Amino acid sequence: MRWLTLYLRSRRAPAAVAASVVGAALMWSLWSAFSNTHAVGMQMVVLTVLLLVAAQTATLSGPDDDLERTAALPWPPRRAAHLLAGFAVVVAPLALTLATGARFGPGWLVARDAAGLLGLTALGAAAFGTARSWFLPLGWTLAAVLFPRDEPAIAQVLTWPAQPPASTAAAVTAGLLAFAGLIAYAMAGPGRSYIPR
């Protein structure tokens, strides 16, 4: 149990969990205070999921890059478990809102976007390092929210975060990104952080 405690502290996990909970509560409060409808707009749901995923980004690497590549215990299962826990931290606060006056849903939309954006972030962490891993999810999501398209099918793939929950193309795209990110991050770990001297 001591290993887990040290691991979570070195990854800044308590702060990331707190940021996710506070972020979800803030967005819920804003919608409750300023909207007359119970169902939160889809764009707001997508941007809130992005915010909570961004809060998890800092946990994808520790303070020492070399330590990430050496250990007596195997890293891949721990990295995979880390991503799955991050997924739960993103989805759980928004799932709780489904029982309140301001509902961030439907649940499938939240789960789909959380899985896809977390996978995309993990791919970025493995390829470019944790410090830059949020660039692609942010850019992709903002473009999808600002320029949503549902025709042709390639547009559904390119704007998958903002597609309706029933979109098969969006679900497949999010699933592929989640799977690719999970495999890349679990096997390779975070890329090195290069600090200019």
N, CA and C atoms as an extended XYZ file, in Angstrom:
591
Properties=species:S:1:pos:R:3:atomname:S:1:resname:S:1:resid:I:1 pbc="F F F"
N         0.817       -1.199        0.000 N   MET     1
C         0.000        0.000        0.000 CA  MET     1
C         0.860        1.262        0.000 C   MET     1
N         2.051        1.170        0.615 N   ARG     2
C         2.937        2.326        0.635 CA  ARG     2
C         3.374        2.692       -0.782 C   ARG     2
N         3.604        1.669       -1.640 N   TRP     3
C         4.000        1.943       -3.015 CA  TRP     3
C         2.917        2.754       -3.724 C   TRP     3
N         1.657        2.371       -3.529 N   LEU     4
C         0.556        3.073       -4.184 CA  LEU     4
C         0.471        4.520       -3.713 C   LEU     4
N         0.634        4.727       -2.422 N   THR     5
C         0.588        6.089       -1.884 CA  THR     5
C         1.696        6.957       -2.472 C   THR     5
N         2.907        6.412       -2.525 N   LEU     6
C         4.025        7.164       -3.087 CA  LEU     6
C         3.824        7.423       -4.580 C   LEU     6
N         3.300        6.424       -5.277 N   TYR     7
C         3.047        6.573       -6.706 CA  TYR     7
C         2.039        7.698       -6.961 C   TYR     7
N         0.928        7.687       -6.226 N   LEU     8
C        -0.111        8.702       -6.423 CA  LEU     8
C         0.405       10.096       -6.083 C   LEU     8
N         1.201       10.200       -5.044 N   ARG     9
C         1.759       11.512       -4.693 CA  ARG     9
C         2.750       11.994       -5.730 C   ARG     9
N         3.587       11.084       -6.246 N   SER    10
C         4.577       11.497       -7.243 CA  SER    10
C         3.914       11.907       -8.556 C   SER    10
N         2.744       11.368       -8.830 N   ARG    11
C         2.006       11.702      -10.054 CA  ARG    11
C         1.034       12.868       -9.859 C   ARG    11
N         1.010       13.440       -8.690 N   ARG    12
C         0.114       14.557       -8.382 CA  ARG    12
C        -1.355       14.168       -8.560 C   ARG    12
N        -1.672       12.896       -8.280 N   ALA    13
C        -3.028       12.385       -8.474 CA  ALA    13
C        -4.055       13.043       -7.547 C   ALA    13
N        -3.758       13.272       -6.256 N   PRO    14
C        -4.765       13.926       -5.411 CA  PRO    14
C        -5.178       15.300       -5.941 C   PRO    14
N        -4.213       16.074       -6.430 N   ALA    15
C        -4.534       17.394       -6.978 CA  ALA    15
C        -5.360       17.263       -8.254 C   ALA    15
N        -5.053       16.256       -9.086 N   ALA    16
C        -5.802       16.057      -10.327 CA  ALA    16
C        -7.240       15.640      -10.043 C   ALA    16
N        -7.433       14.768       -9.066 N   VAL    17
C        -8.791       14.359       -8.692 CA  VAL    17
C        -9.568       15.553       -8.162 C   VAL    17
N        -8.925       16.338       -7.296 N   ALA    18
C        -9.586       17.532       -6.751 CA  ALA    18
C        -9.941       18.510       -7.863 C   ALA    18
N        -9.037       18.695       -8.828 N   ALA    19
C        -9.306       19.605       -9.943 CA  ALA    19
C       -10.480       19.120      -10.774 C   ALA    19
N       -10.588       17.822      -10.977 N   SER    20
C       -11.707       17.275      -11.742 CA  SER    20
C       -13.030       17.482      -11.016 C   SER    20
N       -13.035       17.215       -9.724 N   VAL    21
C       -14.266       17.377       -8.947 CA  VAL    21
C       -14.675       18.844       -8.892 C   VAL    21
N       -13.706       19.721       -8.646 N   VAL    22
C       -14.007       21.156       -8.586 CA  VAL    22
C       -14.456       21.663       -9.956 C   VAL    22
N       -13.798       21.211      -11.024 N   GLY    23
C       -14.184       21.623      -12.373 CA  GLY    23
C       -15.605       21.199      -12.708 C   GLY    23
N       -15.949       19.953      -12.383 N   ALA    24
C       -17.310       19.468      -12.645 CA  ALA    24
C       -18.324       20.240      -11.804 C   ALA    24
N       -17.993       20.487      -10.539 N   ALA    25
C       -18.912       21.229       -9.667 CA  ALA    25
C       -19.101       22.662      -10.156 C   ALA    25
N       -18.030       23.274      -10.623 N   LEU    26
C       -18.129       24.643      -11.131 CA  LEU    26
C       -19.017       24.716      -12.367 C   LEU    26
N       -18.805       23.814      -13.317 N   MET    27
C       -19.622       23.811      -14.526 CA  MET    27
C       -21.083       23.498      -14.193 C   MET    27
N       -21.298       22.570      -13.266 N   TRP    28
C       -22.658       22.237      -12.836 CA  TRP    28
C       -23.326       23.448      -12.200 C   TRP    28
N       -22.585       24.157      -11.347 N   SER    29
C       -23.132       25.344      -10.676 CA  SER    29
C       -23.483       26.443      -11.676 C   SER    29
N       -22.600       26.663      -12.644 N   LEU    30
C       -22.859       27.689      -13.656 CA  LEU    30
C       -24.107       27.360      -14.470 C   LEU    30
N       -24.241       26.083      -14.864 N   TRP    31
C       -25.426       25.706      -15.651 CA  TRP    31
C       -26.688       25.831      -14.794 C   TRP    31
N       -26.607       25.396      -13.538 N   SER    32
C       -27.767       25.474      -12.651 CA  SER    32
C       -28.202       26.915      -12.423 C   SER    32
N       -27.232       27.812      -12.312 N   ALA    33
C       -27.547       29.205      -11.994 CA  ALA    33
C       -28.056       29.990      -13.188 C   ALA    33
N       -27.548       29.706      -14.377 N   PHE    34
C       -27.825       30.572      -15.518 CA  PHE    34
C       -28.665       29.942      -16.626 C   PHE    34
N       -29.129       28.717      -16.453 N   SER    35
C       -29.924       28.084      -17.492 CA  SER    35
C       -31.291       27.678      -16.960 C   SER    35
N       -32.283       27.718      -17.837 N   ASN    36
C       -33.633       27.310      -17.465 CA  ASN    36
C       -33.911       25.855      -17.800 C   ASN    36
N       -33.002       25.201      -18.521 N   THR    37
C       -33.217       23.799      -18.888 CA  THR    37
C       -32.388       22.886      -17.989 C   THR    37
N       -32.886       21.677      -17.816 N   HIS    38
C       -32.173       20.710      -16.963 CA  HIS    38
C       -31.034       20.025      -17.711 C   HIS    38
N       -31.255       19.707      -18.983 N   ALA    39
C       -30.230       19.013      -19.758 CA  ALA    39
C       -29.180       20.018      -20.235 C   ALA    39
N       -27.948       19.761      -19.896 N   VAL    40
C       -26.846       20.637      -20.306 CA  VAL    40
C       -26.634       20.484      -21.810 C   VAL    40
N       -26.383       21.595      -22.493 N   GLY    41
C       -26.144       21.562      -23.930 CA  GLY    41
C       -24.956       20.692      -24.294 C   GLY    41
N       -25.034       20.057      -25.457 N   MET    42
C       -23.999       19.108      -25.843 CA  MET    42
C       -22.618       19.759      -25.933 C   MET    42
N       -22.520       20.971      -26.444 N   GLN    43
C       -21.223       21.640      -26.527 CA  GLN    43
C       -20.621       21.847      -25.144 C   GLN    43
N       -21.469       22.205      -24.189 N   MET    44
C       -20.988       22.398      -22.812 CA  MET    44
C       -20.518       21.070      -22.211 C   MET    44
N       -21.231       19.990      -22.519 N   VAL    45
C       -20.827       18.666      -22.029 CA  VAL    45
C       -19.455       18.296      -22.589 C   VAL    45
N       -19.282       18.497      -23.889 N   VAL    46
C       -18.017       18.136      -24.542 CA  VAL    46
C       -16.864       18.956      -23.967 C   VAL    46
N       -17.070       20.244      -23.795 N   LEU    47
C       -16.004       21.102      -23.255 CA  LEU    47
C       -15.702       20.777      -21.801 C   LEU    47
N       -16.723       20.374      -21.043 N   THR    48
C       -16.489       19.981      -19.648 CA  THR    48
C       -15.677       18.698      -19.583 C   THR    48
N       -15.990       17.742      -20.445 N   VAL    49
C       -15.197       16.509      -20.501 CA  VAL    49
C       -13.747       16.837      -20.845 C   VAL    49
N       -13.546       17.735      -21.805 N   LEU    50
C       -12.190       18.161      -22.165 CA  LEU    50
C       -11.470       18.769      -20.965 C   LEU    50
N       -12.166       19.602      -20.209 N   LEU    51
C       -11.578       20.231      -19.022 CA  LEU    51
C       -11.134       19.180      -18.001 C   LEU    51
N       -11.978       18.178      -17.769 N   LEU    52
C       -11.644       17.148      -16.779 CA  LEU    52
C       -10.518       16.248      -17.269 C   LEU    52
N       -10.479       15.976      -18.568 N   VAL    53
C        -9.364       15.191      -19.125 CA  VAL    53
C        -8.068       15.980      -18.998 C   VAL    53
N        -8.118       17.282      -19.265 N   ALA    54
C        -6.915       18.115      -19.147 CA  ALA    54
C        -6.369       18.102      -17.724 C   ALA    54
N        -7.281       18.019      -16.746 N   ALA    55
C        -6.833       17.967      -15.343 CA  ALA    55
C        -6.047       16.690      -15.052 C   ALA    55
N        -6.305       15.619      -15.808 N   GLN    56
C        -5.604       14.350      -15.595 CA  GLN    56
C        -4.254       14.295      -16.300 C   GLN    56
N        -3.996       15.235      -17.186 N   THR    57
C        -2.778       15.200      -17.997 CA  THR    57
C        -1.507       15.174      -17.151 C   THR    57
N        -1.472       15.969      -16.113 N   ALA    58
C        -0.253       16.065      -15.295 CA  ALA    58
C         0.107       14.753      -14.613 C   ALA    58
N        -0.852       13.845      -14.485 N   THR    59
C        -0.581       12.588      -13.788 CA  THR    59
C         0.083       11.543      -14.682 C   THR    59
N         0.232       11.846      -15.961 N   LEU    60
C         0.747       10.837      -16.885 CA  LEU    60
C         2.257       10.652      -16.825 C   LEU    60
N         2.937       11.482      -16.057 N   SER    61
C         4.380       11.263      -15.862 CA  SER    61
C         4.759       11.691      -14.462 C   SER    61
N         5.878       11.184      -14.021 N   GLY    62
C         6.393       11.543      -12.714 CA  GLY    62
C         7.487       12.584      -12.834 C   GLY    62
N         8.150       12.877      -11.720 N   PRO    63
C         9.181       13.908      -11.753 CA  PRO    63
C        10.489       13.483      -12.415 C   PRO    63
N        10.701       12.186      -12.626 N   ASP    64
C        11.974       11.702      -13.168 CA  ASP    64
C        11.714       10.808      -14.378 C   ASP    64
N        12.136       11.267      -15.558 N   ASP    65
C        11.919       10.494      -16.780 CA  ASP    65
C        12.649        9.155      -16.756 C   ASP    65
N        13.845        9.125      -16.198 N   ASP    66
C        14.617        7.882      -16.184 CA  ASP    66
C        13.969        6.836      -15.283 C   ASP    66
N        13.349        7.277      -14.210 N   LEU    67
C        12.685        6.353      -13.300 CA  LEU    67
C        11.502        5.670      -13.986 C   LEU    67
N        10.918        6.333      -14.977 N   GLU    68
C         9.792        5.757      -15.717 CA  GLU    68
C        10.206        4.519      -16.505 C   GLU    68
N        11.483        4.367      -16.777 N   ARG    69
C        11.937        3.260      -17.596 CA  ARG    69
C        12.644        2.174      -16.791 C   ARG    69
N        12.722        2.349      -15.487 N   THR    70
C        13.377        1.341      -14.662 CA  THR    70
C        12.518        1.057      -13.442 C   THR    70
N        12.337       -0.200      -13.152 N   ALA    71
C        11.620       -0.598      -11.934 CA  ALA    71
C        11.696       -2.106      -11.807 C   ALA    71
N        11.609       -2.577      -10.578 N   ALA    72
C        11.601       -4.014      -10.357 CA  ALA    72
C        10.253       -4.611      -10.744 C   ALA    72
N         9.222       -3.776      -10.735 N   LEU    73
C         7.879       -4.234      -11.092 CA  LEU    73
C         7.554       -3.789      -12.516 C   LEU    73
N         6.733       -4.544      -13.238 N   PRO    74
C         6.422       -4.166      -14.625 CA  PRO    74
C         5.535       -2.916      -14.695 C   PRO    74
N         5.910       -1.988      -15.564 N   TRP    75
C         5.160       -0.739      -15.720 CA  TRP    75
C         3.872       -0.872      -16.528 C   TRP    75
N         3.832       -1.640      -17.639 N   PRO    76
C         2.644       -1.607      -18.501 CA  PRO    76
C         1.300       -1.830      -17.788 C   PRO    76
N         1.155       -2.842      -16.909 N   PRO    77
C        -0.148       -2.999      -16.264 CA  PRO    77
C        -0.493       -1.811      -15.359 C   PRO    77
N         0.518       -1.226      -14.734 N   ARG    78
C         0.269       -0.080      -13.857 CA  ARG    78
C        -0.135        1.157      -14.667 C   ARG    78
N         0.499        1.342      -15.817 N   ARG    79
C         0.121        2.477      -16.664 CA  ARG    79
C        -1.299        2.301      -17.203 C   ARG    79
N        -1.640        1.079      -17.591 N   ALA    80
C        -3.002        0.819      -18.081 CA  ALA    80
C        -4.017        1.067      -16.972 C   ALA    80
N        -3.716        0.595      -15.771 N   ALA    81
C        -4.621        0.829      -14.638 CA  ALA    81
C        -4.734        2.318      -14.334 C   ALA    81
N        -3.635        3.037      -14.504 N   HIS    82
C        -3.634        4.480      -14.276 CA  HIS    82
C        -4.604        5.172      -15.244 C   HIS    82
N        -4.559        4.812      -16.516 N   LEU    83
C        -5.465        5.411      -17.498 CA  LEU    83
C        -6.914        5.053      -17.208 C   LEU    83
N        -7.169        3.811      -16.821 N   LEU    84
C        -8.543        3.406      -16.502 CA  LEU    84
C        -9.064        4.156      -15.274 C   LEU    84
N        -8.190        4.379      -14.296 N   ALA    85
C        -8.592        5.167      -13.126 CA  ALA    85
C        -8.863        6.614      -13.525 C   ALA    85
N        -8.030        7.158      -14.426 N   GLY    86
C        -8.266        8.513      -14.919 CA  GLY    86
C        -9.600        8.632      -15.630 C   GLY    86
N        -9.960        7.608      -16.395 N   PHE    87
C       -11.267        7.572      -17.060 CA  PHE    87
C       -12.391        7.640      -16.025 C   PHE    87
N       -12.265        6.857      -14.957 N   ALA    88
C       -13.289        6.862      -13.910 CA  ALA    88
C       -13.383        8.222      -13.220 C   ALA    88
N       -12.241        8.872      -13.021 N   VAL    89
C       -12.233       10.182      -12.368 CA  VAL    89
C       -12.924       11.231      -13.246 C   VAL    89
N       -12.825       11.089      -14.557 N   VAL    90
C       -13.494       12.028      -15.463 CA  VAL    90
C       -14.995       11.758      -15.522 C   VAL    90
N       -15.372       10.493      -15.622 N   VAL    91
C       -16.776       10.138      -15.831 CA  VAL    91
C       -17.608       10.234      -14.559 C   VAL    91
N       -17.058        9.830      -13.425 N   ALA    92
C       -17.850        9.740      -12.186 CA  ALA    92
C       -18.516       11.054      -11.774 C   ALA    92
N       -17.799       12.191      -11.722 N   PRO    93
C       -18.483       13.421      -11.292 CA  PRO    93
C       -19.613       13.829      -12.232 C   PRO    93
N       -19.427       13.592      -13.520 N   LEU    94
C       -20.473       13.962      -14.476 CA  LEU    94
C       -21.640       12.983      -14.421 C   LEU    94
N       -21.362       11.720      -14.103 N   ALA    95
C       -22.442       10.742      -13.947 CA  ALA    95
C       -23.314       11.094      -12.743 C   ALA    95
N       -22.704       11.639      -11.705 N   LEU    96
C       -23.479       12.024      -10.513 CA  LEU    96
C       -24.485       13.132      -10.825 C   LEU    96
N       -24.183       13.953      -11.821 N   THR    97
C       -25.091       15.054      -12.148 CA  THR    97
C       -26.382       14.561      -12.795 C   THR    97
N       -26.403       13.324      -13.291 N   LEU    98
C       -27.604       12.809      -13.937 CA  LEU    98
C       -28.777       12.698      -12.962 C   LEU    98
N       -28.488       12.697      -11.661 N   ALA    99
C       -29.546       12.633      -10.650 CA  ALA    99
C       -29.907       14.015      -10.107 C   ALA    99
N       -29.380       15.074      -10.727 N   THR   100
C       -29.609       16.432      -10.222 CA  THR   100
C       -30.390       17.259      -11.236 C   THR   100
N       -30.543       18.535      -10.929 N   GLY   101
C       -31.283       19.434      -11.806 CA  GLY   101
C       -30.549       19.814      -13.067 C   GLY   101
N       -29.234       19.786      -13.057 N   ALA   102
C       -28.438       20.090      -14.258 CA  ALA   102
C       -27.703       18.819      -14.652 C   ALA   102
N       -28.149       18.204      -15.731 N   ARG   103
C       -27.649       16.883      -16.106 CA  ARG   103
C       -26.647       16.961      -17.251 C   ARG   103
N       -25.413       16.484      -16.979 N   PHE   104
C       -24.377       16.395      -18.004 CA  PHE   104
C       -24.493       15.013      -18.637 C   PHE   104
N       -25.135       14.962      -19.760 N   GLY   105
C       -25.363       13.666      -20.376 CA  GLY   105
C       -25.742       13.833      -21.824 C   GLY   105
N       -26.145       12.765      -22.441 N   PRO   106
C       -26.341       11.433      -21.862 CA  PRO   106
C       -25.019       10.774      -21.458 C   PRO   106
N       -25.141        9.771      -20.610 N   GLY   107
C       -23.956        9.116      -20.074 CA  GLY   107
C       -23.046        8.532      -21.138 C   GLY   107
N       -23.645        8.016      -22.234 N   TRP   108
C       -22.833        7.431      -23.297 CA  TRP   108
C       -21.957        8.484      -23.968 C   TRP   108
N       -22.489        9.685      -24.138 N   LEU   109
C       -21.700       10.769      -24.747 CA  LEU   109
C       -20.494       11.105      -23.869 C   LEU   109
N       -20.723       11.197      -22.569 N   VAL   110
C       -19.634       11.502      -21.632 CA  VAL   110
C       -18.579       10.401      -21.663 C   VAL   110
N       -19.023        9.140      -21.619 N   ALA   111
C       -18.077        8.017      -21.623 CA  ALA   111
C       -17.300        7.955      -22.937 C   ALA   111
N       -18.000        8.147      -24.058 N   ARG   112
C       -17.343        8.094      -25.369 CA  ARG   112
C       -16.271        9.170      -25.482 C   ARG   112
N       -16.635       10.415      -25.156 N   ASP   113
C       -15.675       11.509      -25.304 CA  ASP   113
C       -14.544       11.412      -24.286 C   ASP   113
N       -14.865       10.969      -23.071 N   ALA   114
C       -13.806       10.808      -22.068 CA  ALA   114
C       -12.801        9.754      -22.516 C   ALA   114
N       -13.282        8.626      -23.026 N   ALA   115
C       -12.378        7.565      -23.474 CA  ALA   115
C       -11.529        8.034      -24.653 C   ALA   115
N       -12.167        8.656      -25.640 N   GLY   116
C       -11.435        9.104      -26.817 CA  GLY   116
C       -10.424       10.190      -26.513 C   GLY   116
N       -10.829       11.182      -25.713 N   LEU   117
C        -9.912       12.289      -25.404 CA  LEU   117
C        -8.787       11.835      -24.478 C   LEU   117
N        -9.082       10.935      -23.561 N   LEU   118
C        -8.019       10.416      -22.697 CA  LEU   118
C        -7.045        9.570      -23.504 C   LEU   118
N        -7.569        8.787      -24.457 N   GLY   119
C        -6.693        8.020      -25.340 CA  GLY   119
C        -5.821        8.911      -26.196 C   GLY   119
N        -6.408        9.989      -26.720 N   LEU   120
C        -5.653       10.948      -27.521 CA  LEU   120
C        -4.577       11.629      -26.679 C   LEU   120
N        -4.902       11.948      -25.433 N   THR   121
C        -3.929       12.550      -24.521 CA  THR   121
C        -2.797       11.567      -24.220 C   THR   121
N        -3.150       10.298      -24.013 N   ALA   122
C        -2.129        9.285      -23.741 CA  ALA   122
C        -1.221        9.087      -24.954 C   ALA   122
N        -1.797        9.128      -26.154 N   LEU   123
C        -0.973        9.060      -27.363 CA  LEU   123
C        -0.008       10.239      -27.420 C   LEU   123
N        -0.509       11.423      -27.110 N   GLY   124
C         0.344       12.610      -27.089 CA  GLY   124
C         1.440       12.504      -26.050 C   GLY   124
N         1.102       11.947      -24.880 N   ALA   125
C         2.108       11.789      -23.825 CA  ALA   125
C         3.206       10.828      -24.257 C   ALA   125
N         2.817        9.737      -24.911 N   ALA   126
C         3.811        8.758      -25.352 CA  ALA   126
C         4.679        9.319      -26.483 C   ALA   126
N         4.080       10.133      -27.347 N   ALA   127
C         4.819       10.637      -28.505 CA  ALA   127
C         5.613       11.909      -28.217 C   ALA   127
N         5.013       12.838      -27.479 N   PHE   128
C         5.618       14.174      -27.318 CA  PHE   128
C         5.970       14.538      -25.886 C   PHE   128
N         5.614       13.698      -24.927 N   GLY   129
C         5.827       14.029      -23.523 CA  GLY   129
C         4.561       14.616      -22.908 C   GLY   129
N         4.484       14.541      -21.616 N   THR   130
C         3.279       14.964      -20.908 CA  THR   130
C         3.006       16.453      -21.056 C   THR   130
N         4.040       17.265      -21.075 N   ALA   131
C         3.845       18.716      -21.142 CA  ALA   131
C         3.103       19.148      -22.395 C   ALA   131
N         3.246       18.385      -23.487 N   ARG   132
C         2.593       18.756      -24.751 CA  ARG   132
C         1.421       17.841      -25.099 C   ARG   132
N         1.085       16.922      -24.229 N   SER   133
C         0.084       15.906      -24.564 CA  SER   133
C        -1.327       16.461      -24.696 C   SER   133
N        -1.583       17.616      -24.162 N   TRP   134
C        -2.939       18.176      -24.218 CA  TRP   134
C        -3.188       19.011      -25.470 C   TRP   134
N        -2.153       19.303      -26.260 N   PHE   135
C        -2.320       20.154      -27.450 CA  PHE   135
C        -3.327       19.565      -28.437 C   PHE   135
N        -3.141       18.299      -28.819 N   LEU   136
C        -3.990       17.685      -29.837 CA  LEU   136
C        -5.441       17.535      -29.359 C   LEU   136
N        -5.710       17.031      -28.144 N   PRO   137
C        -7.105       16.961      -27.703 CA  PRO   137
C        -7.788       18.323      -27.656 C   PRO   137
N        -7.064       19.332      -27.210 N   LEU   138
C        -7.652       20.677      -27.147 CA  LEU   138
C        -7.991       21.185      -28.543 C   LEU   138
N        -7.041       21.122      -29.455 N   GLY   139
C        -7.271       21.612      -30.804 CA  GLY   139
C        -8.369       20.848      -31.517 C   GLY   139
N        -8.349       19.531      -31.390 N   TRP   140
C        -9.335       18.701      -32.073 CA  TRP   140
C       -10.738       18.990      -31.538 C   TRP   140
N       -10.871       19.077      -30.220 N   THR   141
C       -12.191       19.306      -29.616 CA  THR   141
C       -12.729       20.688      -29.965 C   THR   141
N       -11.888       21.700      -29.868 N   LEU   142
C       -12.364       23.047      -30.193 CA  LEU   142
C       -12.794       23.153      -31.651 C   LEU   142
N       -12.032       22.540      -32.555 N   ALA   143
C       -12.420       22.555      -33.966 CA  ALA   143
C       -13.735       21.815      -34.169 C   ALA   143
N       -13.923       20.691      -33.480 N   ALA   144
C       -15.155       19.910      -33.626 CA  ALA   144
C       -16.365       20.665      -33.076 C   ALA   144
N       -16.179       21.376      -31.977 N   VAL   145
C       -17.286       22.126      -31.368 CA  VAL   145
C       -17.632       23.353      -32.202 C   VAL   145
N       -16.619       24.021      -32.733 N   LEU   146
C       -16.858       25.238      -33.505 CA  LEU   146
C       -17.383       24.950      -34.915 C   LEU   146
N       -16.969       23.829      -35.498 N   PHE   147
C       -17.365       23.507      -36.874 CA  PHE   147
C       -17.969       22.102      -36.955 C   PHE   147
N       -19.087       21.854      -36.257 N   PRO   148
C       -19.672       20.503      -36.284 CA  PRO   148
C       -20.245       20.182      -37.661 C   PRO   148
N       -20.021       18.973      -38.124 N   ARG   149
C       -20.546       18.514      -39.414 CA  ARG   149
C       -21.031       17.087      -39.228 C   ARG   149
N       -22.101       16.732      -39.913 N   ASP   150
C       -22.562       15.345      -39.852 CA  ASP   150
C       -22.592       14.673      -41.217 C   ASP   150
N       -22.209       15.382      -42.239 N   GLU   151
C       -22.121       14.816      -43.591 CA  GLU   151
C       -20.856       15.355      -44.253 C   GLU   151
N       -20.130       14.560      -44.985 N   PRO   152
C       -20.201       13.120      -45.194 CA  PRO   152
C       -19.665       12.352      -43.982 C   PRO   152
N       -19.488       11.049      -44.146 N   ALA   153
C       -19.056       10.205      -43.025 CA  ALA   153
C       -17.698       10.631      -42.482 C   ALA   153
N       -16.793       11.085      -43.361 N   ILE   154
C       -15.467       11.510      -42.892 CA  ILE   154
C       -15.579       12.702      -41.964 C   ILE   154
N       -16.608       13.536      -42.155 N   ALA   155
C       -16.818       14.677      -41.264 CA  ALA   155
C       -17.213       14.204      -39.874 C   ALA   155
N       -17.953       13.114      -39.800 N   GLN   156
C       -18.312       12.561      -38.493 CA  GLN   156
C       -17.082       12.045      -37.763 C   GLN   156
N       -16.146       11.508      -38.521 N   VAL   157
C       -14.898       11.022      -37.917 CA  VAL   157
C       -14.059       12.205      -37.431 C   VAL   157
N       -13.928       13.224      -38.269 N   LEU   158
C       -13.091       14.373      -37.927 CA  LEU   158
C       -13.669       15.213      -36.793 C   LEU   158
N       -14.990       15.213      -36.645 N   THR   159
C       -15.617       16.002      -35.577 CA  THR   159
C       -16.273       15.089      -34.545 C   THR   159
N       -15.659       13.940      -34.303 N   TRP   160
C       -16.269       12.940      -33.426 CA  TRP   160
C       -16.618       13.451      -32.032 C   TRP   160
N       -15.838       14.348      -31.382 N   PRO   161
C       -16.228       14.738      -30.023 CA  PRO   161
C       -17.583       15.442      -29.959 C   PRO   161
N       -17.968       16.133      -31.033 N   ALA   162
C       -19.204       16.908      -31.016 CA  ALA   162
C       -20.356       16.204      -31.725 C   ALA   162
N       -20.169       14.952      -32.103 N   GLN   163
C       -21.240       14.218      -32.768 CA  GLN   163
C       -22.275       13.735      -31.748 C   GLN   163
N       -23.523       13.555      -32.178 N   PRO   164
C       -24.558       13.049      -31.263 CA  PRO   164
C       -24.185       11.678      -30.713 C   PRO   164
N       -24.749       11.304      -29.566 N   PRO   165
C       -24.404       10.011      -28.955 CA  PRO   165
C       -24.671        8.806      -29.851 C   PRO   165
N       -25.624        8.921      -30.773 N   ALA   166
C       -25.976        7.786      -31.628 CA  ALA   166
C       -25.019        7.585      -32.793 C   ALA   166
N       -24.047        8.454      -32.988 N   SER   167
C       -23.145        8.373      -34.134 CA  SER   167
C       -22.194        7.179      -34.006 C   SER   167
N       -22.326        6.247      -34.929 N   THR   168
C       -21.450        5.067      -34.935 CA  THR   168
C       -20.025        5.456      -35.297 C   THR   168
N       -19.882        6.368      -36.270 N   ALA   169
C       -18.539        6.794      -36.681 CA  ALA   169
C       -17.791        7.436      -35.521 C   ALA   169
N       -18.472        8.255      -34.729 N   ALA   170
C       -17.837        8.896      -33.576 CA  ALA   170
C       -17.444        7.868      -32.525 C   ALA   170
N       -18.322        6.882      -32.306 N   ALA   171
C       -18.034        5.846      -31.308 CA  ALA   171
C       -16.826        5.014      -31.720 C   ALA   171
N       -16.760        4.655      -33.005 N   VAL   172
C       -15.626        3.855      -33.488 CA  VAL   172
C       -14.332        4.663      -33.401 C   VAL   172
N       -14.391        5.936      -33.785 N   THR   173
C       -13.197        6.789      -33.725 CA  THR   173
C       -12.705        6.932      -32.284 C   THR   173
N       -13.632        7.210      -31.372 N   ALA   174
C       -13.255        7.351      -29.952 CA  ALA   174
C       -12.687        6.044      -29.418 C   ALA   174
N       -13.295        4.924      -29.802 N   GLY   175
C       -12.797        3.623      -29.347 CA  GLY   175
C       -11.394        3.327      -29.854 C   GLY   175
N       -11.152        3.635      -31.131 N   LEU   176
C        -9.814        3.411      -31.688 CA  LEU   176
C        -8.766        4.295      -31.020 C   LEU   176
N        -9.119        5.560      -30.771 N   LEU   177
C        -8.182        6.459      -30.092 CA  LEU   177
C        -7.914        5.997      -28.665 C   LEU   177
N        -8.968        5.553      -27.975 N   ALA   178
C        -8.801        5.070      -26.601 CA  ALA   178
C        -7.904        3.844      -26.568 C   ALA   178
N        -8.135        2.904      -27.481 N   PHE   179
C        -7.332        1.682      -27.521 CA  PHE   179
C        -5.880        1.989      -27.881 C   PHE   179
N        -5.689        2.817      -28.910 N   ALA   180
C        -4.323        3.160      -29.330 CA  ALA   180
C        -3.577        3.887      -28.222 C   ALA   180
N        -4.249        4.816      -27.553 N   GLY   181
C        -3.615        5.544      -26.463 CA  GLY   181
C        -3.263        4.644      -25.298 C   GLY   181
N        -4.163        3.726      -24.975 N   LEU   182
C        -3.915        2.787      -23.870 CA  LEU   182
C        -2.701        1.916      -24.164 C   LEU   182
N        -2.638        1.363      -25.377 N   ILE   183
C        -1.516        0.490      -25.741 CA  ILE   183
C        -0.209        1.275      -25.806 C   ILE   183
N        -0.226        2.433      -26.474 N   ALA   184
C         1.010        3.216      -26.630 CA  ALA   184
C         1.539        3.677      -25.278 C   ALA   184
N         0.663        4.190      -24.429 N   TYR   185
C         1.110        4.709      -23.141 CA  TYR   185
C         1.542        3.572      -22.209 C   TYR   185
N         0.778        2.479      -22.214 N   ALA   186
C         1.127        1.360      -21.330 CA  ALA   186
C         2.469        0.753      -21.713 C   ALA   186
N         2.726        0.623      -23.001 N   MET   187
C         3.963       -0.025      -23.426 CA  MET   187
C         5.170        0.913      -23.428 C   MET   187
N         4.977        2.152      -23.878 N   ALA   188
C         6.118        3.067      -24.018 CA  ALA   188
C         6.265        4.026      -22.851 C   ALA   188
N         5.169        4.323      -22.177 N   GLY   189
C         5.226        5.319      -21.106 CA  GLY   189
C         5.293        6.721      -21.677 C   GLY   189
N         5.423        7.695      -20.829 N   PRO   190
C         5.486        9.081      -21.315 CA  PRO   190
C         6.811        9.357      -22.019 C   PRO   190
N         6.744       10.167      -23.054 N   GLY   191
C         7.969       10.581      -23.742 CA  GLY   191
C         8.796       11.477      -22.846 C   GLY   191
N        10.038       11.590      -23.185 N   ARG   192
C        10.937       12.421      -22.377 CA  ARG   192
C        10.570       13.880      -22.478 C   ARG   192
N        10.704       14.577      -21.378 N   SER   193
C        10.490       16.022      -21.349 CA  SER   193
C        11.825       16.698      -21.613 C   SER   193
N        11.932       17.327      -22.754 N   TYR   194
C        13.174       18.024      -23.113 CA  TYR   194
C        13.098       19.457      -22.656 C   TYR   194
N        14.027       19.834      -21.808 N   ILE   195
C        14.075       21.195      -21.291 CA  ILE   195
C        15.246       21.911      -21.951 C   ILE   195
N        14.993       22.998      -22.684 N   PRO   196
C        16.105       23.700      -23.328 CA  PRO   196
C        17.063       24.273      -22.300 C   PRO   196
N        18.344       24.195      -22.620 N   ARG   197
C        19.364       24.716      -21.679 CA  ARG   197
C        19.954       25.996      -22.224 C   ARG   197
